[in-house]
């Protein structure tokens, strides 16, 4: 898996691609979230357009991100999940827990409402 991150409009934007295998990259991603929270960033947008597969540990990473931001009064939005990831979110009913939007502009608008 490859990833990049930036703070834009006071939102941590994580762009992921490949396979989200939580045990491989989870600690790194959670560390990025912790650093953002320490810098008073309480919103996250996770771009999943180029993610092919997420295992159970990868789902745990997404839930941990959401929990950390929510505990600080913020939120996380999932941006444009690939077809396979979207199916997984529906099967696991995580689509009822996460806000899912089709692009980053909508993510920023959704987070401003939070």
TIMI-2910 file (N, C-alpha, C, CB; in pm, 1 decimal, decimal comma, always signed):
<rs>
+----------+----------+----------+----------+----------+----------+----------+----------+----------+----------+----------+----------+------+
!      n_x !      n_y !      n_z !     ca_x !     ca_y !     ca_z !      c_x !      c_y !      c_z !     cb_x !     cb_y !     cb_z ! resn !
+----------+----------+----------+----------+----------+----------+----------+----------+----------+----------+----------+----------+------+
!    +83,8 !   -117,5 !     +0,0 !     +0,0 !     +0,0 !     +0,0 !    +88,4 !   +123,9 !     +0,0 !    -95,4 !     -0,2 !   +121,1 !  Unk !
!    +41,7 !   +224,0 !    -69,8 !   +106,5 !   +354,3 !    -68,9 !     +8,4 !   +454,3 !    -11,9 !   +153,6 !   +396,5 !   -211,5 !  Unk !
!    +61,8 !   +559,0 !    +50,0 !    -25,1 !   +662,7 !   +102,6 !    +47,9 !   +795,5 !   +105,7 !    -75,1 !   +625,8 !   +242,3 !  Unk !
!    -31,4 !   +900,6 !   +106,0 !    +22,0 !  +1035,0 !   +125,9 !    -74,9 !  +1107,3 !   +218,1 !    +40,9 !  +1112,2 !    -11,2 !  Unk !
!    -26,4 !  +1214,2 !   +279,9 !   -114,7 !  +1290,0 !   +367,9 !    -74,9 !  +1436,6 !   +367,1 !   -111,0 !  +1233,9 !   +511,3 !  Unk !
!   -173,5 !  +1518,9 !   +394,6 !   -152,3 !  +1663,0 !   +406,6 !   -264,1 !  +1721,1 !   +491,9 !   -147,2 !  +1731,9 !   +266,4 !  Unk !
!   -236,7 !  +1835,8 !   +547,6 !   -341,6 !  +1909,7 !   +618,5 !   -390,4 !  +2017,3 !   +522,0 !   -288,9 !  +1972,6 !   +755,7 !  Unk !
!   -518,4 !  +2011,1 !   +488,9 !   -577,1 !  +2109,2 !   +397,6 !   -707,9 !  +2158,7 !   +458,8 !   -600,9 !  +2047,6 !   +255,0 !  Unk !
!   -722,3 !  +2290,1 !   +468,6 !   -843,0 !  +2350,5 !   +528,0 !   -869,0 !  +2294,5 !   +668,4 !   -966,2 !  +2325,4 !   +437,4 !  Unk !
!   -760,6 !  +2272,3 !   +743,7 !   -768,1 !  +2219,3 !   +879,6 !   -830,4 !  +2078,3 !   +884,0 !   -848,9 !  +2314,5 !   +967,5 !  Unk !
!   -810,7 !  +2003,3 !   +775,0 !   -857,2 !  +1864,7 !   +764,6 !   -737,1 !  +1778,8 !   +726,0 !   -974,4 !  +1850,1 !   +659,3 !  Unk !
!   -717,9 !  +1667,7 !   +797,8 !   -616,0 !  +1571,3 !   +758,1 !   -669,8 !  +1494,2 !   +638,0 !   -578,6 !  +1474,4 !   +876,5 !  Unk !
!   -602,1 !  +1506,8 !   +524,7 !   -641,1 !  +1434,5 !   +403,5 !   -542,0 !  +1319,8 !   +384,9 !   -643,6 !  +1529,7 !   +276,9 !  Unk !
!   -592,4 !  +1198,4 !   +394,3 !   -512,4 !  +1078,1 !   +372,2 !   -553,9 !  +1017,6 !   +239,8 !   -529,6 !   +975,3 !   +488,6 !  Unk !
!   -458,7 !   +999,6 !   +150,6 !   -486,9 !   +937,6 !    +21,4 !   -419,9 !   +800,8 !    +20,3 !   -436,6 !  +1026,9 !    -98,2 !  Unk !
!   -501,1 !   +696,0 !    +11,6 !   -451,3 !   +558,6 !    +17,6 !   -465,2 !   +492,3 !   -118,7 !   -526,8 !   +477,4 !   +125,1 !  Unk !
!   -372,6 !   +402,2 !   -150,2 !   -386,0 !   +322,0 !   -271,8 !   -324,8 !   +184,7 !   -247,3 !   -318,0 !   +392,1 !   -393,4 !  Unk !
!   -376,2 !    +86,6 !   -318,0 !   -330,3 !    -50,8 !   -299,9 !   -419,5 !   -125,7 !   -203,9 !   -187,1 !    -53,2 !   -250,0 !  Unk !
!   -359,7 !   -208,1 !   -119,9 !   -433,7 !   -290,7 !    -24,8 !   -410,5 !   -239,6 !   +116,6 !   -391,8 !   -438,9 !    -36,4 !  Unk !
!   -519,8 !   -208,3 !   +187,2 !   -509,4 !   -161,6 !   +326,2 !   -507,5 !   -283,9 !   +417,3 !   -628,3 !    -65,0 !   +363,8 !  Unk !
!   -386,2 !   -328,0 !   +448,7 !   -364,8 !   -440,1 !   +539,3 !   -322,3 !   -375,9 !   +671,2 !   -255,5 !   -544,4 !   +483,7 !  Unk !
!   -412,6 !   -373,1 !   +768,3 !   -391,6 !   -297,3 !   +890,1 !   -262,8 !   -328,5 !   +963,7 !   -503,9 !   -319,7 !   +980,3 !  Unk !
!   -226,3 !   -456,2 !   +968,8 !   -106,3 !   -490,4 !  +1044,0 !    +20,6 !   -439,1 !   +975,6 !    -97,9 !   -641,0 !  +1062,6 !  Unk !
!    +14,5 !   -410,4 !   +845,9 !   +132,0 !   -360,7 !   +774,6 !   +149,2 !   -209,6 !   +789,4 !   +122,5 !   -396,9 !   +627,6 !  Unk !
!    +41,6 !   -134,1 !   +771,0 !    +52,3 !    +11,8 !   +769,6 !    -33,2 !    +81,5 !   +874,9 !    +14,4 !    +62,8 !   +634,8 !  Unk !
!   -111,1 !     +6,5 !   +948,5 !   -199,6 !    +65,1 !  +1048,5 !   -129,6 !   +154,6 !  +1148,6 !   -269,7 !    -42,4 !  +1121,3 !  Unk !
!    -21,3 !   +106,8 !  +1211,6 !    +45,4 !   +191,8 !  +1311,4 !    +95,0 !   +324,6 !  +1253,2 !   +162,4 !   +116,9 !  +1372,5 !  Unk !
!   +144,7 !   +321,6 !  +1128,3 !   +190,9 !   +445,1 !  +1064,7 !    +74,4 !   +541,8 !  +1043,6 !   +259,5 !   +414,1 !   +930,1 !  Unk !
!    -37,9 !   +489,5 !   +995,9 !   -154,0 !   +575,5 !   +969,3 !   -209,9 !   +633,1 !  +1099,0 !   -263,7 !   +496,8 !   +895,1 !  Unk !
!   -216,0 !   +552,1 !  +1203,3 !   -266,3 !   +601,2 !  +1332,3 !   -171,4 !   +705,8 !  +1389,6 !   -283,9 !   +484,3 !  +1432,6 !  Unk !
!    -42,1 !   +688,9 !  +1367,5 !    +55,6 !   +788,3 !  +1412,2 !    +33,0 !   +922,2 !  +1342,2 !   +198,8 !   +738,4 !  +1386,1 !  Unk !
!     +1,9 !   +917,9 !  +1213,5 !    -28,2 !  +1040,7 !  +1138,6 !   -152,6 !  +1108,2 !  +1196,5 !    -49,0 !  +1009,5 !   +987,8 !  Unk !
!   -254,2 !  +1027,9 !  +1228,0 !   -376,9 !  +1081,2 !  +1289,0 !   -344,6 !  +1144,8 !  +1424,0 !   -483,3 !   +969,0 !  +1306,1 !  Unk !
!   -266,4 !  +1075,3 !  +1505,6 !   -229,8 !  +1129,4 !  +1637,5 !   -154,6 !  +1261,4 !  +1624,8 !   -144,1 !  +1028,4 !  +1714,8 !  Unk !
!    -62,0 !  +1269,7 !  +1528,7 !    +12,2 !  +1394,2 !  +1507,3 !    -81,9 !  +1507,3 !  +1467,7 !   +119,8 !  +1374,9 !  +1399,3 !  Unk !
!   -178,6 !  +1477,2 !  +1380,6 !   -275,4 !  +1579,4 !  +1338,3 !   -358,5 !  +1626,8 !  +1457,0 !   -367,9 !  +1524,4 !  +1227,4 !  Unk !
!   -404,5 !  +1532,3 !  +1538,1 !   -484,0 !  +1568,0 !  +1655,7 !   -401,3 !  +1653,0 !  +1752,0 !   -535,6 !  +1441,0 !  +1727,1 !  Unk !
!   -275,1 !  +1619,3 !  +1767,1 !   -186,8 !  +1698,6 !  +1853,2 !   -168,0 !  +1840,5 !  +1799,9 !    -51,0 !  +1630,0 !  +1866,5 !  Unk !
!   -188,5 !  +1858,4 !  +1668,9 !   -182,5 !  +1991,3 !  +1607,1 !   -321,3 !  +2055,8 !  +1598,6 !   -120,7 !  +1981,6 !  +1466,7 !  Unk !
!   -415,7 !  +2002,9 !  +1677,8 !   -552,4 !  +2055,1 !  +1687,1 !   -634,8 !  +2038,0 !  +1559,8 !   -547,8 !  +2199,9 !  +1722,6 !  Unk !
!   -602,0 !  +1938,7 !  +1479,2 !   -683,6 !  +1903,1 !  +1363,5 !   -780,0 !  +1794,7 !  +1410,9 !   -595,0 !  +1853,9 !  +1240,5 !  Unk !
!   -910,6 !  +1817,3 !  +1394,8 !  -1008,5 !  +1720,4 !  +1445,8 !  -1094,4 !  +1657,7 !  +1335,4 !  -1098,6 !  +1787,8 !  +1547,2 !  Unk !
!  -1059,2 !  +1684,0 !  +1209,4 !  -1134,1 !  +1627,2 !  +1097,7 !  -1040,5 !  +1550,5 !  +1005,7 !  -1207,8 !  +1737,5 !  +1019,6 !  Unk !
!  -1092,9 !  +1443,5 !   +948,9 !  -1015,4 !  +1364,1 !   +854,4 !  -1097,2 !  +1328,4 !   +732,4 !   -964,0 !  +1238,1 !   +920,7 !  Unk !
!  -1029,8 !  +1322,5 !   +618,6 !  -1089,6 !  +1275,5 !   +493,7 !   -996,7 !  +1167,2 !   +439,6 !  -1109,6 !  +1393,9 !   +388,8 !  Unk !
!  -1050,0 !  +1047,4 !   +419,2 !   -969,1 !   +934,6 !   +373,5 !  -1013,3 !   +899,2 !   +232,1 !   -982,7 !   +811,2 !   +469,7 !  Unk !
!   -924,0 !   +923,5 !   +137,3 !   -953,2 !   +893,2 !     -2,9 !   -924,3 !   +745,8 !    -30,4 !   -869,8 !   +983,9 !    -97,8 !  Unk !
!  -1027,2 !   +673,6 !    -77,1 !  -1017,8 !   +528,2 !    -95,5 !  -1040,5 !   +484,7 !   -240,5 !  -1118,5 !   +458,8 !     -6,0 !  Unk !
!  -1033,6 !   +578,1 !   -331,7 !  -1062,4 !   +549,5 !   -472,4 !   -970,9 !   +441,9 !   -529,6 !  -1049,5 !   +676,1 !   -554,7 !  Unk !
!   -844,7 !   +441,5 !   -487,7 !   -746,9 !   +347,9 !   -543,3 !   -711,9 !   +233,5 !   -448,6 !   -621,5 !   +421,9 !   -579,9 !  Unk !
!   -799,9 !   +206,9 !   -350,9 !   -778,9 !    +94,0 !   -260,2 !   -853,4 !    -26,4 !   -316,5 !   -827,2 !   +127,5 !   -114,5 !  Unk !
!   -779,9 !   -136,2 !   -337,8 !   -839,3 !   -256,5 !   -396,8 !   -902,0 !   -345,8 !   -292,4 !   -735,3 !   -334,2 !   -473,8 !  Unk !
!   -839,5 !   -350,2 !   -172,9 !   -877,3 !   -450,6 !    -73,3 !   -850,2 !   -394,9 !    +65,3 !   -800,1 !   -584,1 !    -95,3 !  Unk !
!   -937,3 !   -428,1 !   +159,2 !   -916,1 !   -394,3 !   +299,9 !   -941,5 !   -521,1 !   +380,8 !  -1010,1 !   -275,7 !   +346,8 !  Unk !
!   -846,2 !   -558,4 !   +466,7 !   -870,2 !   -675,0 !   +553,4 !   -932,1 !   -627,9 !   +684,7 !   -737,3 !   -753,7 !   +580,3 !  Unk !
!   -957,5 !   -720,9 !   +774,4 !  -1024,6 !   -685,3 !   +900,2 !   -941,1 !   -588,1 !   +982,9 !  -1053,9 !   -811,2 !   +982,3 !  Unk !
!   -809,9 !   -602,4 !   +980,2 !   -724,3 !   -507,6 !  +1052,5 !   -730,8 !   -369,0 !   +989,1 !   -578,8 !   -557,5 !  +1055,1 !  Unk !
!   -744,1 !   -364,9 !   +857,8 !   -759,1 !   -237,4 !   +787,9 !   -889,3 !   -168,2 !   +826,9 !   -754,3 !   -258,8 !   +636,4 !  Unk !
!   -995,9 !   -245,9 !   +841,8 !  -1122,9 !   -190,8 !   +890,4 !  -1102,6 !   -134,9 !  +1030,5 !  -1235,3 !   -299,0 !   +890,2 !  Unk !
!  -1027,4 !   -207,7 !  +1112,0 !   -997,3 !   -160,5 !  +1247,2 !   -924,3 !    -27,4 !  +1246,2 !   -914,5 !   -263,3 !  +1321,3 !  Unk !
!   -834,4 !     -8,9 !  +1149,9 !   -761,1 !   +118,2 !  +1137,5 !   -858,9 !   +231,9 !  +1108,8 !   -653,6 !   +109,7 !  +1025,0 !  Unk !
!   -952,3 !   +210,0 !  +1016,2 !  -1051,3 !   +314,0 !   +982,6 !  -1137,5 !   +347,3 !  +1104,7 !  -1141,4 !   +267,8 !   +864,3 !  Unk !
!  -1179,8 !   +245,2 !  +1177,7 !  -1263,3 !   +267,1 !  +1296,4 !  -1183,2 !   +339,5 !  +1405,2 !  -1317,9 !   +132,2 !  +1350,5 !  Unk !
!  -1056,3 !   +304,9 !  +1420,4 !   -971,4 !   +373,8 !  +1517,9 !   -957,5 !   +521,7 !  +1482,0 !   -832,3 !   +307,4 !  +1525,2 !  Unk !
!   -937,5 !   +550,1 !  +1353,7 !   -929,2 !   +690,4 !  +1309,6 !  -1057,1 !   +765,1 !  +1346,5 !   -904,7 !   +698,6 !  +1156,5 !  Unk !
!  -1170,6 !   +704,3 !  +1313,1 !  -1299,2 !   +767,4 !  +1341,6 !  -1314,4 !   +792,0 !  +1491,3 !  -1415,1 !   +680,2 !  +1289,7 !  Unk !
!  -1280,7 !   +693,6 !  +1571,8 !  -1293,6 !   +706,5 !  +1717,4 !  -1205,6 !   +818,0 !  +1771,0 !  -1258,0 !   +574,9 !  +1786,0 !  Unk !
!  -1081,8 !   +823,8 !  +1725,8 !   -989,4 !   +926,5 !  +1774,0 !  -1039,9 !  +1067,1 !  +1740,3 !   -849,9 !   +904,9 !  +1713,7 !  Unk !
!  -1086,1 !  +1086,2 !  +1617,2 !  -1136,4 !  +1218,2 !  +1578,6 !  -1266,5 !  +1251,8 !  +1652,2 !  -1158,8 !  +1224,2 !  +1426,6 !  Unk !
!  -1356,3 !  +1154,7 !  +1663,2 !  -1483,6 !  +1179,2 !  +1733,8 !  -1459,6 !  +1213,6 !  +1880,5 !  -1575,7 !  +1055,9 !  +1723,5 !  Unk !
!  -1360,9 !  +1149,4 !  +1942,6 !  -1329,6 !  +1178,6 !  +2082,5 !  -1280,8 !  +1321,8 !  +2102,4 !  -1224,8 !  +1081,6 !  +2133,4 !  Unk !
!  -1236,8 !  +1385,2 !  +1995,9 !  -1191,9 !  +1524,3 !  +2002,3 !  -1297,3 !  +1620,0 !  +1946,8 !  -1060,9 !  +1541,0 !  +1925,4 !  Unk !
!  -1418,5 !  +1568,4 !  +1924,5 !  -1527,0 !  +1652,3 !  +1873,5 !  -1528,7 !  +1665,9 !  +1722,8 !  -1518,0 !  +1787,3 !  +1933,8 !  Unk !
!  -1451,4 !  +1581,8 !  +1654,3 !  -1442,2 !  +1589,9 !  +1509,0 !  -1513,0 !  +1475,1 !  +1439,3 !  -1298,3 !  +1593,0 !  +1466,9 !  Unk !
!  -1467,2 !  +1444,2 !  +1317,6 !  -1529,6 !  +1339,6 !  +1238,5 !  -1433,7 !  +1297,5 !  +1127,8 !  -1665,0 !  +1387,5 !  +1179,5 !  Unk !
!  -1466,9 !  +1185,5 !  +1062,5 !  -1393,7 !  +1135,3 !   +946,6 !  -1494,1 !  +1108,7 !   +835,6 !  -1312,4 !  +1006,2 !   +981,6 !  Unk !
!  -1455,1 !  +1143,9 !   +713,5 !  -1536,1 !  +1117,3 !   +595,3 !  -1453,8 !  +1028,3 !   +502,5 !  -1579,7 !  +1250,9 !   +523,5 !  Unk !
!  -1517,6 !   +926,5 !   +446,4 !  -1452,9 !   +841,3 !   +346,6 !  -1486,4 !   +897,0 !   +208,4 !  -1499,1 !   +691,3 !   +360,3 !  Unk !
!  -1383,3 !   +913,4 !   +126,4 !  -1400,5 !   +978,4 !     -3,7 !  -1384,8 !   +876,7 !   -115,7 !  -1299,1 !  +1093,5 !    -21,4 !  Unk !
!  -1487,3 !   +867,5 !   -197,5 !  -1490,5 !   +788,6 !   -321,0 !  -1428,8 !   +650,0 !   -307,3 !  -1419,8 !   +862,8 !   -429,5 !  Unk !
!  -1486,8 !   +564,8 !   -221,8 !  -1432,5 !   +429,0 !   -210,3 !  -1446,4 !   +353,9 !   -342,9 !  -1504,0 !   +351,5 !    -97,2 !  Unk !
!  -1348,3 !   +270,4 !   -371,7 !  -1355,5 !   +187,0 !   -491,6 !  -1477,2 !    +94,9 !   -480,5 !  -1224,1 !   +103,9 !   -510,4 !  Unk !
!  -1514,0 !    +33,0 !   -589,6 !  -1632,3 !    -54,4 !   -590,0 !  -1618,4 !   -167,5 !   -488,6 !  -1655,0 !   -112,8 !   -730,1 !  Unk !
!  -1501,8 !   -229,7 !   -482,9 !  -1483,6 !   -341,5 !   -389,7 !  -1487,5 !   -293,6 !   -244,7 !  -1350,6 !   -413,4 !   -417,7 !  Unk !
!  -1430,8 !   -177,4 !   -217,2 !  -1433,5 !   -123,3 !    -80,9 !  -1575,6 !    -82,4 !    -43,6 !  -1337,5 !     -2,5 !    -67,7 !  Unk !
!  -1647,7 !    -24,4 !   -137,9 !  -1785,6 !    +15,7 !   -109,7 !  -1871,2 !   -106,9 !    -75,6 !  -1845,7 !    +91,3 !   -230,6 !  Unk !
!  -1852,1 !   -216,5 !   -148,2 !  -1924,3 !   -340,4 !   -117,4 !  -1892,0 !   -388,4 !    +23,5 !  -1889,7 !   -449,9 !   -219,5 !  Unk !
!  -1763,8 !   -382,0 !    +60,1 !  -1721,6 !   -422,7 !   +193,9 !  -1787,2 !   -335,0 !   +300,6 !  -1568,4 !   -415,9 !   +206,2 !  Unk !
!  -1792,8 !   -204,9 !   +276,7 !  -1855,1 !   -113,5 !   +372,9 !  -2003,8 !   -145,9 !   +390,7 !  -1837,7 !    +32,7 !   +327,0 !  Unk !
!  -2069,4 !   -185,7 !   +283,6 !  -2211,8 !   -220,5 !   +290,3 !  -2229,7 !   -353,7 !   +364,8 !  -2273,1 !   -229,5 !   +146,8 !  Unk !
!  -2149,7 !   -453,3 !   +328,6 !  -2160,4 !   -585,2 !   +392,1 !  -2136,8 !   -576,1 !   +543,3 !  -2059,5 !   -683,1 !   +328,8 !  Unk !
!  -2039,7 !   -494,8 !   +582,6 !  -2004,8 !   -481,7 !   +724,5 !  -2090,9 !   -377,1 !   +796,0 !  -1857,4 !   -445,1 !   +738,7 !  Unk !
!  -2179,5 !   -311,7 !   +719,7 !  -2267,9 !   -206,6 !   +771,1 !  -2190,9 !    -83,3 !   +820,2 !  -2352,9 !   -262,0 !   +884,4 !  Unk !
!  -2066,5 !    -70,9 !   +780,1 !  -1988,8 !    +47,3 !   +815,8 !  -2034,5 !   +170,8 !   +738,1 !  -1840,7 !    +22,0 !   +790,7 !  Unk !
!  -2110,5 !   +147,5 !   +631,1 !  -2166,3 !   +261,2 !   +557,6 !  -2267,2 !   +339,0 !   +642,0 !  -2232,8 !   +213,1 !   +428,5 !  Unk !
!  -2314,9 !   +279,3 !   +750,3 !  -2406,4 !   +351,7 !   +839,9 !  -2329,6 !   +425,0 !   +950,0 !  -2508,0 !   +254,5 !   +902,7 !  Unk !
!  -2202,5 !   +394,6 !   +965,5 !  -2120,1 !   +459,1 !  +1067,5 !  -2038,2 !   +573,2 !  +1006,7 !  -2026,8 !   +356,1 !  +1134,2 !  Unk !
!  -1984,5 !   +550,1 !   +888,6 !  -1903,7 !   +650,5 !   +820,3 !  -1988,2 !   +730,8 !   +722,7 !  -1786,9 !   +584,5 !   +747,1 !  Unk !
!  -1956,0 !   +857,8 !   +709,9 !  -2011,3 !   +938,4 !   +601,7 !  -1926,0 !   +910,9 !   +479,0 !  -2013,9 !  +1092,5 !   +637,8 !  Unk !
!  -1991,5 !   +881,6 !   +367,2 !  -1921,2 !   +849,6 !   +244,0 !  -1962,7 !   +952,2 !   +138,7 !  -1952,1 !   +703,2 !   +196,8 !  Unk !
!  -1863,3 !  +1015,4 !    +76,4 !  -1890,1 !  +1118,1 !    -25,1 !  -1811,9 !  +1084,9 !   -151,2 !  -1852,4 !  +1260,3 !    +27,0 !  Unk !
!  -1849,0 !  +1151,9 !   -261,3 !  -1790,0 !  +1119,1 !   -391,4 !  -1666,4 !  +1200,2 !   -427,1 !  -1891,5 !  +1138,1 !   -497,4 !  Unk !
!  -1638,8 !  +1309,8 !   -354,4 !  -1518,3 !  +1386,2 !   -384,7 !  -1474,3 !  +1467,5 !   -263,2 !  -1542,0 !  +1478,7 !   -505,0 !  Unk !
!  -1354,7 !  +1520,8 !   -271,9 !  -1294,7 !  +1591,4 !   -158,8 !  -1368,7 !  +1720,3 !   -124,1 !  -1149,9 !  +1622,7 !   -188,8 !  Unk !
!  -1420,4 !  +1790,3 !   -226,3 !  -1496,6 !  +1913,7 !   -198,2 !  -1618,2 !  +1883,3 !   -111,8 !  -1541,3 !  +1981,7 !   -329,9 !  Unk !
!  -1687,1 !  +1774,4 !   -143,3 !  -1802,8 !  +1734,9 !    -61,5 !  -1758,6 !  +1693,8 !    +78,3 !  -1879,8 !  +1619,4 !   -128,4 !  Unk !
!  -1641,2 !  +1633,5 !    +89,0 !  -1589,8 !  +1595,1 !   +220,5 !  -1569,2 !  +1719,1 !   +307,0 !  -1457,4 !  +1516,5 !   +206,6 !  Unk !
!  -1508,6 !  +1824,0 !   +250,3 !  -1487,0 !  +1946,7 !   +326,0 !  -1620,3 !  +2007,5 !   +369,5 !  -1407,0 !  +2047,8 !   +242,5 !  Unk !
!  -1716,7 !  +2008,4 !   +278,3 !  -1849,3 !  +2063,5 !   +312,4 !  -1916,3 !  +1982,7 !   +421,9 !  -1939,6 !  +2067,1 !   +188,5 !  Unk !
!  -1906,0 !  +1851,3 !   +413,6 !  -1967,5 !  +1763,1 !   +514,3 !  -1903,2 !  +1784,3 !   +651,2 !  -1954,4 !  +1614,9 !   +472,1 !  Unk !
!  -1771,9 !  +1798,7 !   +651,9 !  -1700,8 !  +1815,2 !   +778,8 !  -1728,3 !  +1950,2 !   +842,9 !  -1551,9 !  +1798,5 !   +757,7 !  Unk !
!  -1751,7 !  +2051,7 !   +763,3 !  -1783,0 !  +2183,8 !   +817,3 !  -1915,4 !  +2179,4 !   +893,6 !  -1789,4 !  +2288,9 !   +704,1 !  Unk !
!  -2007,9 !  +2091,4 !   +846,9 !  -2138,3 !  +2078,6 !   +913,6 !  -2125,0 !  +2010,1 !  +1049,3 !  -2236,0 !  +2000,1 !   +825,1 !  Unk !
!  -2019,1 !  +1930,8 !  +1066,9 !  -2003,0 !  +1852,7 !  +1191,4 !  -1989,7 !  +1939,4 !  +1312,9 !  -1882,9 !  +1763,2 !  +1182,3 !  Unk !
+----------+----------+----------+----------+----------+----------+----------+----------+----------+----------+----------+----------+------+
</rs>
